[in-house]
Amino acid sequence: MELDDINSKIRENLEAKNKAREIALSKSRQTIRSSSVAIRAIHREKYDEAEKYLGEAKVALVEAQEALQDFPDIYYAGFLQDAEKEYSEGMATLALVTGSLLPDPDEIGVGYAPYLSGLGEAMGELRRHILDIIRQGKLTEGERFLTIMDDVYYFLISFDFPDALVPGLRRITDLARSIIEKTRGDLTTAMRQHVLHNSLERLEMKINSEK
C-alpha cells in the first residue's frame, strides 16, 4: 500500500475520532452542569424542576455515548464516566430524598462503576438534606434518612473489588463513612438539645404554676 493511501486512512480515522471526542466532551460537560443544577433544585424542594434538569442531563449523556460508540478507547478515557457518575448522583439524590425507588443503572443507561460512585457521592447530598431537616426540627425524619445512609453504605462496601474495576470506589466509601458518622453526631446533638429544651420548658411551666 502506498504511503498516501495509509496517510488518508489514518487521517480519516483520527479526524472522525477527534470530532466524536469534541462532541462527547461538550455533551459530558452539559450532563454534569444539568445534574448539578438538578441537585440544587432538590435541596430547594423543587422536584419538578430537578426532574426537568435531569431529563436534560440524560439527553446530553446519550448524545455523548452515541458519539463515542465506535471509539471504545475514548469511550473509556474517563470524562464520559465522570458524566455518568454525576448523572447517577443526581438521580440517586432525587430518589433518596423523595422516597422513591433507587434507579437501576441499566434503566438509566450508565456503567456499573460510575453508578456505584455516584451513589456513594449522593451521601454528601443526603447529609445536607438531613441538616436541613434538623434545622426544621424534624428529628424523627432525620433518623430515617440516617438509616438510609447506613443501608447505602453497607451496600457499597459489599463491592470489594480492585480499583481497576471500580475506580475510586474505596475512597468514596471511606468518605461516605466519615460523612455518616459526622451526620450521626450532628443528629444526636440535636436530639439531646431537643430533649433538654423540652425539659426546661416543663420545668419553667411547673415553676410558673407554683407561683
N, C-alpha and C positions, 0 to 999 in steps of 0.2 A: 504494500500500500504506500502511495506517495505521501510525503510529509504534509502537503497541502490538504489531503483528504483527512489525515489524522488530526491536523490542526482544526479543521472545520468541525469534525465530530466532537472533539474535546471542548472546543469553544461553545458549540451549541448546547452541550450538556451543562457547562458551567454557567452560561448565561441564563438558562432555564432555572437552574438551581438557585442562582443569585436572586432572580426575580421572585421565586417562590419564598425564599428566605425573607426578603424585604416585606412581602405581603404578610407573612406569618408573624414577623416581629411587630408590625404595626397592629395587627389584629390581637396579638397576645397582650400588648400594652393596653389596648382598648378593653380587653377582658378584665385585666387587673384593675383598671380605673373604675369600670362599671361595678365590679364586685365590691370594691372599696366603698363606693357611694351607697351601694345597697346595704352594706353593714352599718353605715352611719344612719341610714333610714330606719333600720331595725331598732337601733338604740333610741330613736325618737318615736318608736312605736308606729311608724308609718309603713305598715307591712305591704300594702298595695304598691306603694312606691318602690319598696325593696324588691318585690316580685318583678316590677317593670324593669328595673336596672339589671336584675339577674337574668331576665329574658334577653336583654341587650348583650350581656356578657356571654350568654350561651351562643347567640348568633355569631358574634365575633370569634369565639373559640372554635366553632365548627368551621368557619372560613379559614382560620389558621391551620387547623388539622387537615382540611382538604388541600390546602396549598402545598403541604409537605408530604402528602401521602405517597408520592413517588420518590421521595428522598429521605429514606429512613435514617441516614447519617445525620441529617439536620433535624429531623423529627425528634430525635432523642438527644439533641445537643444540650437541652436544659431549659431554654427560655419558654418553650411550649409547656413543659411540665410545671414551670412556675405559674403559668396562667391557669393550668388545670387545678393546681393546688389552691390558688386564690378563689377560683370559682367554687371549688368544693367547700372551702371555708365559708363562703357566703351562703351557700345552700344549707350547709350543716348548721350554721348560726341561726338562720331563719327557722329551720325545723326545730331546733332545741328550744329556742325562745318561745315559739308559738305552740309547742307541744305536739307537733306533727311527727310523722314517722321520718326517720333519717333517710335521705335519698340513697338509692343504690348506685354504686359507681358505674355499672353498666347502663343503667337507665339515663344517667346524666352525661354519659359519654366521656368519662375521664379514666386515666390509668389508675391502677390499684395503689401504687406507691404515692402519687400525688394526692389521691383521695385520703389515704391514711394521714399524710402530713397536714392536709387541710383540716381534717377532723381534729387533729391534735392542736393546731393553732386556733381553732374555734374555742378552745378552753379559755384563752385570754379574753375573748369577747363575752363568754359566759360569765367570767369573773366580773367584768364591767357591768353586766346585766344584774348580777347579784348585788353589787354595791349600790346600784340604783334602787333595787328593791329594799335594801337595808335603810336607805335614806327615806323611803316611803313608809317605813315601819312594818313592812310585810315579812316578818322574820320567818314565819312558818313556810311561806313560799320560797324564801331564800334557802331553807333547809332542803326543800325538794330539789331545787336546782343544784345544790351541792352534791346530793346523791347522784344526780345525772352526771355530774363531772366525774365522780368516782367510777361510775359504770363505764364511761367512755375511756377513762384512763386504764382500767383493767382490760378493756377490750384491746386497746392499743398495745399494751405491753405483752399481750399474748402472741404478737407477731415478732418473735425473737429470731430475726434473720439478719444476714450480713448487710452491711451498709451498701454494698454494691447492688443489692436487690431493693432495698428500701432506703434510699439516700437521706440521711439526716433525721430519720425517724427516732433513733435513740436519743438524740439531742432534744428533739421536740417533746418526747415523752418525759424526759428528765425535767424540762422546763414546765410541762403541764403539771407534774407532781408538785413542783415548787409553788406554782400558781394555786393549786388546790389547797395546799397546806396554809398558804397565806390567807386565802379566802375563808378557810375554816376558822382561822384565828380571828379574822375580822367579824365573822358572823357570831362566833362565841362571845366576843367582847360586846357586840351589840345586844345580844340576848341577855347578858349579865346586867348591862346598863338598863335594859328594859325592866328586868325584874327589880332592880334597885329603885328605879323611878316609881314603879307601882307600889313598892313597899313604903317609900317616903310619902307618896300620896295618901296611902291608907293611914299612915301614922299622923299625918297632918289633919286628916279628916277626924281621926279619933280625938286628937288634942282639941280641935275646934269644938267637937261635940261635948266635951267635958267642961268647957268654959262656962 
